[in-house]
Amino acid sequence: MSFLTPLMEKSWEPVKNPQIQTLGREHTRRAGLRLLLTVVSVLFFLFIVAFLMRSQYPDWQPLAEQSSHPLFNKTLLWLNTSYLVLASICLQVARVSGHKNRLILAKVGLIMGGLFSCAFVTGQWMLWQHLYQQGFVVNSHPALSFFYILTGLHAIHVAIGILAWIVAVIVVMRDSPKLAQYIELCAIYWHFLLGLWAILFILLVSKPETYNAIVEFCGLGI
């Protein structure tokens, strides 16, 4: 419960020590981010459980087993994944540079991380358009519906992160003393998104036998 402590502080009461007040706000931002990541994790966990349970029905069709399947050619998926990996690396470089007071490298890393994130969202949109043009629409079959839901939700959270990144860029360009803090929060969020995407990627392109094994191991069978 320690991460909820800053959220329960009485912020309306006057604080005599500015340093304590600054630390309190920093802890509040960190606690808010942890709470957000917890909520997002639970959301995706529930969707993944639903995905696995739905995969046990007879009408389930795999996405990447044969050349006629929508995700058999994973070129665009791998390309988009590389964008997110590069975004995470750039933000980690910015994070380390911010703590070491290397402002120029921190700014460059932050900006590049955001640009790669924009490339990821754009790439996902292109992937959806490519599938749509091939006739793989959202209601083609249950597996494809889950693909659009999971990748769409993930892209939305990346887009939300980009909005926060814009705020961070504004703060950084003003050479605010909060530079390192804002960059660190962005880096943590992007590392989370990368880990989440890795799970989704593996899940979506796995074989039905993998789903069956997971369902049996977790006791989710219908």
Buried (B, 14 or more C-beta within 10 A) or exposed (E): EEBEEBEEBEEEEEBEEEEEEBEBBBBBBBBBBBEBBEEBEEEBEEBBBEBBBBBBEEEBBBBBBEEEBBBEEEEBBEBBBBBBBBBBBBBBBBBBBBBEEBBEBBBBBBBBBBBBBBBBBEBBEEBBEEBEEEEBEBEBBBBBBBBBBBBEBBBEBBBBBBEBBEEBBEBBEEEEEBBBBBBBBBBBBBBBBBEBBEBBBEBBBBEBEBBBEBBEEEEBEE
